[in-house]
Structure formats: structure tokens, C-alpha cells
Amino acid sequence: MTTSAAAEQDASGWHDVEQALTALDLPPVPPTSDPQRLLGYVLNILPRYTEMEMLTTHLRLHASTLEQDMEQVKSHVRLLTREAASEREKKQFLERYAAQVVKERNDLLHSRGSSKKKSAAATASHFVWHNCCKKNTSHAMDLAPSILAFRGEKLQEATKQIEALQEEVRNQELLRKELDFLLKKTQREHDSKVAADRKHIQQLEKQILQRSALHSSLERKLYEVESSLARHDKNKDEELGIVSDRIREAQARIASLEKENASLHDQVSSLSSDRDRLTELLEETTESKDVFADQIDELAEKCQSLESEVEALRSEIDMLQTKDINDIRTQYAVRIDRLQKDNAANEQKLRQEIDRVKQELKKRDESLAQTYSARQSTARGGSTRPLSGQTSGT
């Protein structure tokens, strides 16, 4: 019966919690749709919720205990108040009784009209009780107990009791004030603790709701991450297959390029031998060019010497203008014309020879430069082609 009642109470509690979460637009707790989430909820959140419920029950029991203690203190204070009131009444009664006794004693001892009618016992008691009348020690004192002596003793006892009761009343009043102070302090502490516990419980409930929402969002994110990882693995496998195919193609391409590289190495060796031969030819051409340049310089010197001779002849012609100047002029003119023609012919031949040599040198230099640049580009293309093949393969 107890187990079934506890189960019904837990079910009703969970129903209330689910209704509260539904009102807050949150998923129901516990997540019965997923066994793994339910197990995580039972292992993580349910013990905390049970701990909070036990803490709440403990705080409620502590509050009820404090309230019971407060009621006991209040009843004790009321009892002390009643005792103080009764003691106050007793004090007033004793004060009235003492005043009456003093009045009776004064009337008895100082009565003026009936002093001659007193008896010996009264006189003796007068000497005993009234010290101001002890004028002569020869008078006999009546030490026997009397109602007046009894009243005096009772009065002293009552006075002592009144003082003791007054002291006790003061102590009780101080105790009541301390108890009131402690009661107020305990009440304030209890109220503050209850408010703090209530706030703590509310915060814990909010944390439970937030953590449940966070747990559900984290599960959604985990599912998304797992799905993205699965897609990534699939894409990775496909890319690995493509890469392996490309690696095989690259290996085949590398083998073919190695063969081409070997043939290109042979071509490079042949081109290097051709380059050496062309270098020798270029050196020979340079030497011949230098020789032709020397010849050209010599011819230019000869031309300059001939021009100087022509100038000298012209100066001689100018100097030799005599009466036979016509004959001499004709002779010299013929000679000058012949020399000029020879000089022009020689100069034309030299210029033609120089132009021919320059054209031959230019053609040879261009052919050598074209051959050398073509062989260099061929060698460079053969050396970079395997690298480009390897790059495309990777």
C-alpha cells in the first residue's frame, strides 16, 4: 500500500512538472521517448531533484521546530508574566499588611489617652519593641512571645521575601527581554533563511528547466554533428578514391615522363656538343672579325694617306700656276682624276667588302643565337615538363 501510494504521489508530481514545462513551451520531463535520454535524466537530474525535495522537507521541519520552540518560549513568557503579576500583588498586599502592622504598633505604643490603663505586659512589650523608650535598663523586659513580636518577625520575613521576589521579578523581566530579543532574532533569521531557501529552490528549479532545455538542444546539436561527420566521412572516402586514381595516373605519367626525360637528357648532351662546336665557330668568327677590322683600319689609313696626297697635289697646283699652268693643270687634272677614280674604286671595294663581312657576321650571329636559344628552350621545356606532370598528379 505504501509503495503504491508513493508511486501515485511520484506520478502526480511528474505530471505537475510536465504540465509546468508544457506551459513554458519546453519538452516533457522525463524524456520517455528516448531510453538513453531517460537514463541520463534518471542518473543526473533526478538525484538533484530528490536532493532538493529532501532539503525542502528538512527546511520545513526545521521551520516547524522553530515555530514550536517559539510557542514554548511565548508560553513560558506568559507564565513568567503571570508569576510576576502575582508577585506584584503579593508585594502590594505585604506592603499594605506591613503598613497596617506599623500603624497598629504606633497606636499601641504611642497612645496618649490610655497610657495609665496599660498593663505590665504591655509596658514590658513597649520597652522591648520600642527602643526609643528604653530610658532605664533597670526596668524588666518582657521577652515572652506576643502577637506584636510575631507580627514584627512576620514583617521582617515578608520584607525579605518581598525583596527576593522583587529581585526575581527583575531577573524574570531581564530574562523576558532577552527572550523577546532572541525570539525576534530567531524569527528574523528564520524568515531570512526561509526566503533564501525559497529563492534557492526557485533558482534550482530554473536551473533544472534550463539544463533540460540545454540537454535537448545539445542532443539536437550532437545529432547534427554526427550527421555532418557521417557526410564528411563519406565525402572523404570518395575523395580518397579519386586521389588514389589520380595517384595511379600520376605514377604512369611519371614513368612516361622519366622516359621522355632520358631522351631529353640524350638531346641535351647532343645539344651541349653542338653548343661547344658553335662556340668554337663563334670564336673563329670573332677572330676573323678582328682580322677584318684590322684590314678595314689599314684601308682607312691608306684612304686617309691618299686624301692627304690629293690635298698636297692641289696645293702644288695652286703654287705652280705659271705661264705653263694650262699644260701642268691638264696633266695634274688627268692625274688627279685618275687618282680620284682609283681612290673611289678602292673605297667602293672596301665598303662593299666591309658590308659583305658585316652581313656575313650578322647572319652567322643570328643563326647561332637562334640555334642556341632554341636548344636552351628545348632543354628548359624538357626539364620543367616532369615537374608539371608531378604537380598535376599530386
KEKE-3310 file (N, C-alpha, C; in steps of 0.2 Angstrom, whole numbers, plus 5000, padded with zeros to 4 digits):
npx = (5004:5009:5020:5013:5006:5016:5021:5010:5010:5023:5020:5010:5017:5027:5018:5013:5025:5028:5017:5020:5031:5026:5018:5028:5033:5042:5051:5043:5047:5051:5061:5053:5052:5065:5076:5089:5091:5081:5088:5100:5093:5088:5100:5107:5098:5087:5092:5097:5085:5078:5087:5085:5071:5072:5080:5071:5060:5067:5070:5057:5053:5063:5058:5046:5050:5056:5045:5038:5047:5046:5033:5034:5043:5035:5024:5031:5035:5023:5019:5029:5026:5013:5017:5025:5015:5007:5017:5019:5006:5006:5017:5011:5001:5008:5015:5004:5000:5011:5011:4999:5002:5013:5006:4997:5006:5012:5000:4998:5009:5011:4999:4990:4980:4977:4987:4988:4981:4987:4993:5006:5012:5010:5018:5030:5032:5031:5044:5052:5049:5050:5063:5067:5061:5068:5073:5078:5088:5085:5072:5062:5061:5049:5051:5044:5035:5023:5009:5012:5026:5027:5021:5030:5041:5036:5034:5047:5051:5042:5046:5059:5056:5048:5059:5067:5058:5056:5069:5069:5058:5064:5075:5067:5061:5072:5076:5064:5065:5077:5073:5063:5071:5079:5069:5064:5076:5078:5066:5068:5080:5075:5065:5073:5081:5071:5067:5078:5080:5069:5071:5083:5078:5069:5079:5085:5075:5074:5086:5085:5076:5082:5093:5087:5082:5094:5100:5092:5094:5108:5108:5101:5111:5121:5116:5116:5129:5134:5128:5134:5147:5146:5143:5154:5164:5160:5161:5175:5180:5176:5183:5196:5196:5196:5208:5217:5215:5220:5233:5238:5237:5246:5257:5259:5260:5272:5281:5281:5286:5298:5304:5304:5312:5324:5327:5327:5338:5348:5346:5350:5363:5368:5365:5373:5386:5384:5383:5396:5403:5398:5402:5416:5416:5410:5421:5431:5425:5424:5438:5441:5433:5440:5452:5447:5443:5455:5460:5451:5454:5467:5465:5457:5467:5475:5467:5465:5479:5480:5470:5477:5488:5481:5477:5489:5494:5484:5488:5500:5497:5490:5501:5510:5505:5509:5515:5515:5504:5493:5496:5502:5491:5482:5489:5490:5477:5472:5480:5475:5461:5463:5468:5458:5448:5453:5455:5441:5436:5444:5439:5425:5426:5432:5421:5411:5416:5417:5404:5399:5406:5401:5387:5388:5394:5383:5373:5378:5379:5365:5360:5367:5363:5349:5349:5355:5346:5335:5339:5341:5328:5322:5329:5325:5311:5310:5316:5307:5295:5293:5291:5279:5271:5271:5266:5253:5249:5249)
npy = (4994:5006:5008:5008:5020:5029:5028:5033:5046:5051:5050:5059:5070:5071:5073:5086:5093:5090:5097:5110:5112:5111:5122:5131:5130:5120:5104:5088:5081:5067:5063:5052:5047:5043:5031:5032:5045:5046:5038:5045:5056:5051:5047:5059:5071:5068:5063:5076:5083:5075:5077:5091:5091:5084:5093:5104:5098:5096:5109:5113:5105:5110:5123:5121:5116:5127:5135:5128:5129:5143:5145:5138:5146:5158:5154:5151:5164:5170:5163:5167:5181:5180:5175:5186:5196:5190:5190:5204:5207:5201:5208:5221:5217:5213:5225:5233:5226:5227:5241:5242:5234:5242:5254:5249:5246:5258:5265:5257:5259:5273:5278:5291:5294:5282:5278:5276:5265:5254:5238:5228:5219:5225:5236:5231:5225:5236:5242:5232:5232:5245:5255:5267:5271:5265:5270:5267:5255:5247:5243:5229:5218:5211:5196:5187:5178:5187:5193:5205:5204:5193:5198:5207:5199:5192:5203:5206:5195:5195:5206:5203:5192:5200:5208:5198:5193:5204:5205:5193:5196:5206:5199:5190:5199:5204:5192:5190:5200:5197:5185:5189:5197:5187:5179:5188:5189:5176:5174:5183:5178:5165:5169:5176:5165:5156:5163:5164:5150:5148:5156:5149:5137:5141:5145:5133:5126:5133:5131:5118:5117:5125:5117:5105:5110:5114:5102:5095:5103:5102:5088:5089:5096:5087:5077:5083:5086:5073:5068:5077:5073:5060:5063:5070:5060:5051:5059:5061:5048:5046:5056:5051:5040:5046:5052:5042:5036:5046:5046:5034:5037:5048:5041:5033:5043:5049:5038:5038:5051:5050:5042:5051:5061:5054:5053:5067:5070:5064:5072:5084:5081:5080:5092:5100:5096:5101:5115:5117:5115:5126:5136:5136:5139:5152:5158:5157:5165:5177:5179:5180:5191:5201:5201:5206:5218:5224:5225:5233:5245:5247:5249:5261:5269:5270:5276:5288:5293:5294:5304:5314:5315:5320:5332:5338:5338:5347:5358:5360:5362:5374:5382:5381:5389:5395:5402:5390:5384:5379:5368:5361:5360:5353:5341:5338:5338:5327:5317:5319:5316:5303:5297:5300:5293:5280:5280:5281:5269:5260:5264:5261:5247:5243:5247:5239:5226:5228:5229:5217:5208:5212:5208:5195:5192:5196:5188:5175:5177:5179:5166:5158:5163:5160:5146:5143:5148:5141:5128:5130:5133:5121:5112:5118:5116:5102:5099:5105:5099:5086:5091:5098:5088:5080:5089:5091:5078:5076)
npz = (5000:5004:4995:4983:4985:4986:4973:4966:4971:4966:4952:4951:4955:4944:4934:4937:4935:4921:4916:4920:4913:4900:4900:4899:4886:4884:4882:4887:4903:4912:4897:4889:4877:4872:4877:4881:4884:4894:4904:4906:4912:4923:4930:4931:4933:4941:4954:4959:4959:4969:4980:4982:4985:4997:5004:5005:5013:5024:5028:5030:5041:5050:5051:5057:5069:5074:5075:5085:5096:5097:5101:5114:5120:5121:5128:5140:5143:5145:5157:5165:5166:5172:5184:5188:5189:5200:5210:5211:5216:5228:5234:5235:5244:5255:5258:5261:5272:5281:5283:5289:5301:5306:5309:5319:5328:5331:5336:5347:5355:5357:5361:5368:5377:5384:5392:5406:5408:5404:5405:5414:5406:5393:5395:5397:5384:5377:5380:5375:5361:5357:5355:5357:5369:5379:5392:5405:5411:5421:5421:5419:5406:5395:5388:5383:5370:5359:5351:5345:5344:5336:5324:5321:5317:5307:5298:5295:5289:5278:5272:5268:5259:5250:5245:5239:5230:5222:5217:5210:5201:5194:5188:5181:5172:5165:5159:5152:5143:5136:5131:5122:5114:5108:5103:5093:5085:5082:5074:5064:5058:5054:5045:5035:5032:5027:5016:5009:5006:4999:4988:4983:4980:4970:4961:4958:4953:4941:4935:4933:4923:4913:4911:4906:4895:4888:4888:4879:4867:4866:4862:4850:4843:4844:4836:4824:4822:4822:4810:4801:4802:4797:4784:4780:4782:4772:4760:4762:4759:4746:4740:4743:4735:4723:4724:4725:4712:4704:4709:4704:4690:4690:4693:4682:4672:4677:4675:4661:4659:4664:4655:4644:4649:4650:4636:4633:4640:4633:4621:4626:4629:4616:4611:4620:4615:4602:4605:4610:4599:4591:4599:4597:4583:4584:4591:4581:4571:4578:4579:4565:4562:4570:4562:4550:4554:4557:4544:4539:4546:4541:4528:4529:4534:4523:4514:4520:4519:4505:4502:4509:4500:4489:4493:4495:4482:4476:4483:4477:4464:4465:4469:4458:4447:4433:4418:4410:4415:4410:4404:4414:4422:4415:4415:4428:4431:4424:4431:4444:4442:4438:4450:4459:4454:4455:4469:4473:4467:4475:4487:4486:4484:4496:4505:4500:4503:4517:4520:4516:4524:4537:4535:4533:4546:4554:4550:4553:4567:4570:4566:4575:4587:4587:4586:4598:4607:4604:4607:4621:4625:4622:4630:4643:4643:4643:4655:4664:4661:4667:4680:4680:4677:4688:4697:4693:4695:4709)
capx = (5000:5014:5023:5008:5004:5022:5021:5005:5012:5028:5017:5006:5022:5029:5013:5013:5031:5027:5012:5023:5036:5022:5016:5034:5035:5048:5049:5041:5052:5057:5060:5051:5053:5072:5078:5096:5089:5078:5093:5104:5089:5087:5106:5109:5094:5083:5095:5097:5078:5077:5090:5081:5065:5074:5082:5065:5057:5071:5069:5050:5053:5066:5054:5040:5053:5057:5039:5036:5051:5044:5027:5036:5045:5030:5020:5035:5035:5016:5019:5033:5022:5008:5020:5027:5009:5005:5022:5017:5000:5009:5021:5007:4997:5013:5016:4998:5000:5016:5009:4994:5006:5016:5001:4994:5011:5012:4995:4999:5015:5011:4993:4991:4974:4976:4994:4988:4977:4991:4996:5013:5014:5010:5023:5036:5032:5033:5051:5055:5048:5051:5070:5067:5058:5072:5077:5081:5089:5083:5065:5061:5059:5045:5054:5039:5032:5017:5006:5016:5033:5025:5019:5037:5045:5032:5035:5054:5051:5039:5051:5065:5053:5047:5065:5069:5053:5057:5075:5067:5054:5069:5078:5062:5060:5078:5075:5059:5068:5082:5069:5060:5076:5081:5064:5064:5082:5077:5061:5071:5085:5071:5062:5078:5083:5066:5067:5084:5079:5064:5075:5087:5074:5067:5084:5087:5070:5075:5092:5083:5072:5087:5098:5084:5082:5101:5101:5088:5097:5114:5106:5100:5117:5125:5114:5118:5137:5136:5126:5139:5153:5145:5143:5161:5167:5158:5165:5182:5181:5175:5189:5202:5196:5198:5215:5221:5215:5225:5240:5240:5238:5252:5263:5260:5263:5279:5285:5282:5290:5305:5307:5305:5317:5330:5328:5329:5345:5352:5346:5354:5371:5370:5365:5379:5391:5383:5385:5403:5406:5396:5406:5422:5414:5410:5427:5434:5422:5427:5445:5441:5430:5445:5456:5444:5443:5462:5461:5447:5458:5473:5462:5455:5473:5478:5462:5467:5485:5478:5467:5482:5492:5477:5477:5496:5494:5480:5492:5506:5493:5489:5508:5513:5501:5514:5513:5513:5499:5487:5498:5503:5484:5479:5492:5488:5470:5472:5482:5470:5455:5464:5469:5452:5444:5456:5453:5434:5435:5446:5434:5419:5428:5432:5415:5407:5419:5415:5396:5398:5409:5396:5381:5390:5394:5377:5369:5381:5377:5358:5359:5370:5359:5343:5351:5357:5340:5330:5341:5340:5321:5320:5331:5321:5305:5311:5317:5301:5289:5292:5289:5272:5267:5271:5261:5246:5247:5248)
capy = (5000:5012:5008:5011:5027:5033:5028:5038:5053:5052:5051:5066:5075:5071:5076:5093:5095:5090:5102:5116:5113:5112:5129:5135:5128:5115:5097:5085:5078:5064:5061:5045:5044:5041:5027:5034:5052:5044:5035:5051:5060:5047:5047:5066:5076:5065:5064:5083:5085:5072:5081:5097:5089:5082:5099:5107:5095:5097:5116:5114:5103:5115:5129:5119:5115:5133:5138:5125:5132:5150:5144:5136:5152:5163:5151:5152:5171:5172:5161:5172:5187:5179:5175:5192:5199:5188:5193:5211:5208:5199:5213:5226:5215:5213:5232:5236:5222:5230:5247:5241:5232:5248:5258:5246:5246:5265:5266:5254:5262:5280:5281:5296:5294:5276:5276:5274:5259:5249:5233:5227:5216:5230:5241:5227:5224:5243:5243:5228:5234:5252:5256:5274:5271:5261:5275:5264:5247:5243:5240:5222:5217:5205:5193:5181:5180:5190:5194:5210:5201:5188:5202:5210:5194:5191:5208:5206:5189:5197:5211:5199:5189:5205:5210:5192:5192:5210:5203:5188:5199:5210:5194:5187:5204:5204:5186:5191:5205:5193:5180:5193:5199:5181:5177:5192:5187:5169:5175:5186:5173:5160:5172:5176:5158:5153:5167:5162:5144:5148:5158:5144:5132:5143:5145:5126:5124:5137:5128:5111:5119:5127:5111:5101:5113:5114:5095:5094:5107:5098:5082:5090:5098:5081:5073:5087:5085:5066:5068:5081:5069:5055:5065:5071:5053:5049:5063:5059:5041:5047:5060:5047:5035:5050:5054:5036:5035:5051:5044:5029:5041:5051:5036:5031:5049:5049:5033:5041:5057:5048:5040:5057:5064:5051:5055:5074:5070:5062:5078:5089:5080:5081:5100:5103:5095:5106:5121:5118:5116:5133:5141:5136:5143:5159:5161:5158:5170:5183:5181:5183:5198:5205:5202:5210:5225:5227:5226:5239:5250:5248:5253:5268:5273:5271:5281:5295:5295:5296:5310:5319:5316:5324:5339:5340:5340:5353:5364:5361:5365:5381:5385:5381:5392:5399:5403:5384:5382:5375:5361:5357:5359:5347:5335:5336:5336:5320:5313:5319:5312:5295:5296:5300:5287:5274:5280:5280:5262:5256:5265:5257:5240:5242:5247:5233:5221:5229:5227:5209:5205:5213:5204:5188:5191:5197:5182:5170:5178:5177:5159:5155:5165:5156:5139:5142:5150:5135:5122:5131:5132:5114:5109:5120:5113:5095:5099:5108:5095:5081:5094:5100:5082:5078:5093:5089:5071:5077)
capz = (5000:5005:4989:4978:4987:4984:4966:4964:4973:4961:4946:4951:4954:4937:4930:4938:4932:4914:4915:4921:4907:4894:4900:4897:4880:4885:4881:4893:4908:4909:4890:4889:4870:4871:4883:4883:4887:4901:4908:4908:4916:4930:4933:4933:4935:4946:4961:4961:4961:4975:4985:4983:4989:5004:5008:5006:5018:5030:5030:5033:5048:5054:5052:5061:5075:5077:5077:5091:5101:5099:5105:5120:5123:5122:5134:5146:5144:5148:5163:5169:5166:5177:5191:5190:5192:5206:5215:5212:5220:5235:5236:5237:5250:5261:5259:5265:5278:5285:5285:5295:5307:5309:5312:5325:5334:5334:5340:5353:5359:5357:5363:5373:5381:5388:5395:5413:5408:5401:5409:5414:5399:5388:5396:5395:5377:5375:5381:5370:5354:5355:5358:5360:5376:5384:5396:5411:5410:5427:5420:5417:5399:5394:5382:5380:5363:5359:5344:5342:5342:5330:5319:5318:5314:5300:5294:5293:5284:5272:5269:5264:5254:5245:5241:5235:5224:5218:5213:5205:5196:5189:5184:5176:5167:5161:5155:5147:5137:5132:5127:5117:5109:5105:5099:5087:5081:5079:5069:5058:5055:5051:5039:5030:5029:5023:5010:5005:5004:4994:4982:4981:4977:4963:4956:4957:4948:4935:4933:4930:4917:4908:4909:4902:4888:4886:4886:4872:4862:4865:4859:4843:4840:4843:4830:4818:4821:4819:4803:4797:4802:4793:4777:4779:4781:4765:4755:4762:4756:4739:4738:4744:4729:4717:4724:4723:4705:4702:4710:4699:4684:4690:4693:4675:4669:4679:4671:4654:4659:4665:4648:4640:4652:4647:4629:4633:4643:4627:4617:4630:4628:4609:4611:4623:4610:4596:4608:4610:4592:4589:4602:4593:4577:4586:4592:4575:4568:4581:4576:4558:4563:4572:4556:4545:4557:4556:4537:4537:4548:4537:4522:4531:4534:4516:4511:4523:4516:4498:4503:4510:4494:4484:4496:4493:4474:4475:4485:4472:4458:4467:4469:4451:4442:4429:4411:4408:4420:4407:4402:4420:4425:4412:4417:4435:4432:4422:4436:4449:4440:4438:4457:4462:4451:4459:4476:4473:4466:4480:4493:4485:4485:4503:4508:4498:4507:4524:4521:4515:4530:4542:4534:4535:4553:4557:4548:4557:4574:4571:4566:4581:4593:4586:4587:4605:4611:4603:4611:4628:4627:4622:4636:4649:4642:4645:4662:4668:4659:4673:4686:4679:4677:4695:4701:4691:4698:4716)
cpx = (5004:5018:5019:5006:5010:5023:5016:5007:5018:5025:5013:5011:5025:5024:5012:5019:5031:5022:5015:5028:5032:5020:5022:5036:5041:5046:5047:5047:5049:5056:5059:5052:5060:5074:5085:5095:5086:5083:5098:5100:5089:5094:5109:5105:5090:5086:5096:5090:5076:5080:5087:5075:5067:5076:5076:5061:5061:5070:5062:5050:5057:5062:5049:5043:5054:5051:5037:5040:5049:5038:5029:5038:5040:5025:5024:5035:5028:5016:5023:5029:5016:5011:5022:5021:5007:5010:5021:5011:5002:5013:5016:5003:5002:5014:5010:4998:5005:5014:5003:4997:5009:5011:4998:4999:5012:5006:4995:5004:5014:5004:4993:4985:4974:4983:4993:4984:4981:4993:5003:5016:5015:5016:5030:5037:5034:5041:5055:5055:5050:5058:5071:5065:5062:5077:5080:5082:5087:5076:5066:5058:5055:5048:5049:5036:5025:5015:5010:5023:5032:5024:5026:5041:5042:5034:5042:5054:5048:5043:5056:5062:5051:5053:5067:5064:5054:5063:5073:5063:5059:5072:5073:5061:5065:5078:5070:5062:5073:5078:5066:5065:5078:5076:5063:5070:5081:5072:5064:5076:5080:5068:5067:5080:5078:5066:5073:5083:5074:5067:5079:5083:5071:5073:5086:5082:5072:5081:5090:5080:5077:5091:5094:5083:5089:5102:5098:5092:5104:5113:5105:5106:5122:5123:5116:5125:5138:5134:5131:5145:5152:5146:5151:5165:5166:5161:5172:5184:5181:5182:5196:5202:5198:5206:5219:5221:5220:5232:5242:5241:5244:5258:5265:5263:5270:5284:5287:5286:5297:5308:5308:5311:5324:5332:5330:5336:5350:5352:5350:5361:5373:5370:5371:5385:5391:5385:5392:5406:5404:5400:5413:5421:5414:5416:5431:5431:5424:5434:5445:5438:5436:5450:5453:5443:5450:5463:5457:5451:5464:5471:5460:5461:5476:5473:5464:5474:5484:5475:5472:5486:5488:5477:5484:5496:5490:5484:5497:5503:5492:5496:5511:5509:5506:5511:5512:5508:5494:5490:5499:5496:5481:5482:5490:5481:5469:5474:5478:5464:5457:5465:5462:5447:5447:5454:5445:5433:5438:5441:5428:5420:5428:5426:5411:5410:5417:5408:5395:5400:5404:5390:5383:5390:5387:5372:5371:5379:5370:5357:5361:5365:5352:5344:5352:5351:5335:5332:5340:5333:5319:5323:5327:5314:5305:5312:5311:5295:5288:5289:5282:5268:5266:5266:5254:5244:5245:5241)
cpy = (5006:5013:5011:5018:5032:5034:5033:5045:5055:5054:5057:5071:5076:5074:5083:5096:5096:5096:5109:5118:5114:5119:5134:5134:5124:5108:5093:5082:5073:5063:5054:5042:5041:5037:5030:5041:5051:5042:5041:5056:5057:5047:5054:5070:5074:5065:5071:5085:5082:5075:5087:5096:5088:5088:5103:5104:5096:5104:5117:5111:5107:5121:5127:5119:5122:5137:5135:5128:5139:5150:5143:5142:5157:5160:5152:5160:5173:5169:5165:5178:5186:5179:5181:5196:5197:5190:5200:5212:5206:5204:5219:5224:5215:5221:5235:5232:5225:5237:5247:5239:5238:5253:5256:5247:5253:5267:5263:5257:5269:5282:5285:5296:5288:5274:5274:5267:5253:5244:5232:5224:5220:5234:5237:5226:5231:5244:5238:5230:5241:5254:5263:5275:5267:5266:5273:5257:5243:5240:5233:5222:5211:5202:5187:5183:5182:5191:5200:5208:5196:5192:5205:5205:5192:5197:5208:5200:5191:5202:5208:5195:5194:5207:5204:5192:5198:5208:5198:5191:5203:5205:5191:5193:5204:5198:5186:5195:5201:5188:5183:5195:5192:5178:5181:5190:5181:5170:5178:5181:5167:5163:5173:5170:5155:5157:5165:5155:5144:5151:5153:5139:5134:5143:5138:5124:5127:5133:5121:5112:5121:5121:5106:5104:5113:5107:5093:5097:5104:5092:5083:5092:5092:5077:5076:5086:5078:5065:5071:5077:5063:5057:5067:5065:5050:5052:5062:5053:5042:5051:5056:5042:5039:5051:5048:5035:5040:5050:5039:5032:5044:5047:5034:5037:5050:5045:5036:5047:5055:5046:5046:5061:5061:5053:5062:5074:5069:5069:5083:5088:5082:5089:5103:5102:5100:5113:5122:5119:5124:5138:5142:5140:5150:5162:5162:5164:5177:5185:5184:5190:5203:5207:5207:5218:5228:5229:5233:5245:5252:5252:5260:5272:5275:5276:5288:5297:5297:5303:5316:5320:5321:5331:5342:5342:5346:5359:5365:5364:5373:5385:5386:5384:5398:5400:5396:5380:5377:5368:5357:5355:5353:5340:5333:5335:5329:5315:5313:5315:5304:5293:5295:5294:5280:5274:5279:5272:5258:5257:5261:5249:5238:5242:5241:5227:5221:5227:5220:5206:5206:5209:5197:5187:5191:5190:5176:5171:5177:5170:5156:5156:5161:5149:5138:5143:5144:5129:5124:5131:5125:5110:5111:5117:5106:5094:5101:5103:5090:5085:5096:5094:5079:5082:5092:5082:5072:5081)
cpz = (5000:4998:4983:4979:4985:4977:4963:4965:4968:4954:4946:4951:4948:4933:4931:4935:4924:4912:4915:4915:4900:4894:4898:4890:4880:4884:4887:4897:4912:4901:4889:4882:4868:4877:4886:4887:4894:4906:4911:4913:4923:4933:4935:4936:4941:4953:4963:4963:4968:4981:4987:4987:4996:5008:5009:5012:5025:5033:5033:5040:5053:5056:5057:5068:5079:5079:5084:5097:5103:5103:5113:5124:5125:5128:5141:5148:5148:5155:5168:5171:5172:5184:5193:5193:5199:5212:5216:5217:5227:5238:5239:5243:5256:5263:5263:5272:5283:5287:5290:5301:5310:5312:5318:5330:5336:5338:5347:5358:5361:5359:5369:5379:5386:5390:5402:5413:5406:5406:5409:5408:5394:5389:5395:5388:5374:5375:5376:5363:5352:5358:5360:5367:5381:5388:5402:5410:5416:5426:5417:5410:5398:5387:5380:5374:5364:5352:5341:5339:5335:5323:5316:5315:5307:5295:5291:5287:5277:5268:5265:5258:5248:5241:5237:5229:5219:5214:5208:5199:5191:5185:5179:5170:5162:5156:5150:5141:5133:5128:5121:5111:5105:5100:5092:5082:5078:5073:5063:5054:5051:5045:5034:5027:5025:5016:5005:5002:4998:4987:4979:4977:4970:4958:4954:4951:4941:4931:4930:4924:4911:4906:4905:4895:4885:4884:4879:4866:4860:4861:4851:4840:4839:4837:4824:4817:4819:4812:4799:4796:4797:4785:4775:4778:4774:4760:4755:4759:4748:4736:4738:4738:4723:4717:4723:4715:4702:4703:4705:4692:4684:4690:4685:4671:4671:4676:4664:4654:4660:4659:4644:4643:4650:4640:4629:4636:4637:4622:4620:4629:4621:4608:4614:4618:4604:4599:4608:4603:4589:4593:4599:4587:4579:4588:4586:4571:4571:4579:4569:4558:4565:4566:4551:4548:4556:4549:4536:4540:4544:4530:4523:4531:4527:4513:4513:4520:4508:4498:4504:4504:4489:4487:4494:4486:4473:4477:4480:4466:4459:4467:4462:4446:4438:4422:4408:4412:4417:4406:4409:4423:4422:4414:4424:4436:4430:4428:4442:4448:4441:4446:4460:4460:4455:4466:4477:4472:4472:4487:4492:4486:4493:4507:4506:4502:4514:4525:4520:4521:4536:4541:4535:4543:4557:4556:4553:4565:4575:4571:4573:4587:4593:4588:4595:4609:4610:4607:4619:4630:4627:4628:4643:4649:4644:4652:4666:4667:4665:4679:4686:4679:4684:4699:4699:4694:4705:4717)
residu = (MET:THR:THR:SER:ALA:ALA:ALA:GLU:GLN:ASP:ALA:SER:GLY:TRP:HIS:ASP:VAL:GLU:GLN:ALA:LEU:THR:ALA:LEU:ASP:LEU:PRO:PRO:VAL:PRO:PRO:THR:SER:ASP:PRO:GLN:ARG:LEU:LEU:GLY:TYR:VAL:LEU:ASN:ILE:LEU:PRO:ARG:TYR:THR:GLU:MET:GLU:MET:LEU:THR:THR:HIS:LEU:ARG:LEU:HIS:ALA:SER:THR:LEU:GLU:GLN:ASP:MET:GLU:GLN:VAL:LYS:SER:HIS:VAL:ARG:LEU:LEU:THR:ARG:GLU:ALA:ALA:SER:GLU:ARG:GLU:LYS:LYS:GLN:PHE:LEU:GLU:ARG:TYR:ALA:ALA:GLN:VAL:VAL:LYS:GLU:ARG:ASN:ASP:LEU:LEU:HIS:SER:ARG:GLY:SER:SER:LYS:LYS:LYS:SER:ALA:ALA:ALA:THR:ALA:SER:HIS:PHE:VAL:TRP:HIS:ASN:CYS:CYS:LYS:LYS:ASN:THR:SER:HIS:ALA:MET:ASP:LEU:ALA:PRO:SER:ILE:LEU:ALA:PHE:ARG:GLY:GLU:LYS:LEU:GLN:GLU:ALA:THR:LYS:GLN:ILE:GLU:ALA:LEU:GLN:GLU:GLU:VAL:ARG:ASN:GLN:GLU:LEU:LEU:ARG:LYS:GLU:LEU:ASP:PHE:LEU:LEU:LYS:LYS:THR:GLN:ARG:GLU:HIS:ASP:SER:LYS:VAL:ALA:ALA:ASP:ARG:LYS:HIS:ILE:GLN:GLN:LEU:GLU:LYS:GLN:ILE:LEU:GLN:ARG:SER:ALA:LEU:HIS:SER:SER:LEU:GLU:ARG:LYS:LEU:TYR:GLU:VAL:GLU:SER:SER:LEU:ALA:ARG:HIS:ASP:LYS:ASN:LYS:ASP:GLU:GLU:LEU:GLY:ILE:VAL:SER:ASP:ARG:ILE:ARG:GLU:ALA:GLN:ALA:ARG:ILE:ALA:SER:LEU:GLU:LYS:GLU:ASN:ALA:SER:LEU:HIS:ASP:GLN:VAL:SER:SER:LEU:SER:SER:ASP:ARG:ASP:ARG:LEU:THR:GLU:LEU:LEU:GLU:GLU:THR:THR:GLU:SER:LYS:ASP:VAL:PHE:ALA:ASP:GLN:ILE:ASP:GLU:LEU:ALA:GLU:LYS:CYS:GLN:SER:LEU:GLU:SER:GLU:VAL:GLU:ALA:LEU:ARG:SER:GLU:ILE:ASP:MET:LEU:GLN:THR:LYS:ASP:ILE:ASN:ASP:ILE:ARG:THR:GLN:TYR:ALA:VAL:ARG:ILE:ASP:ARG:LEU:GLN:LYS:ASP:ASN:ALA:ALA:ASN:GLU:GLN:LYS:LEU:ARG:GLN:GLU:ILE:ASP:ARG:VAL:LYS:GLN:GLU:LEU:LYS:LYS:ARG:ASP:GLU:SER:LEU:ALA:GLN:THR:TYR:SER:ALA:ARG:GLN:SER:THR:ALA:ARG:GLY:GLY:SER:THR:ARG:PRO:LEU:SER:GLY:GLN:THR:SER:GLY:THR)
# end
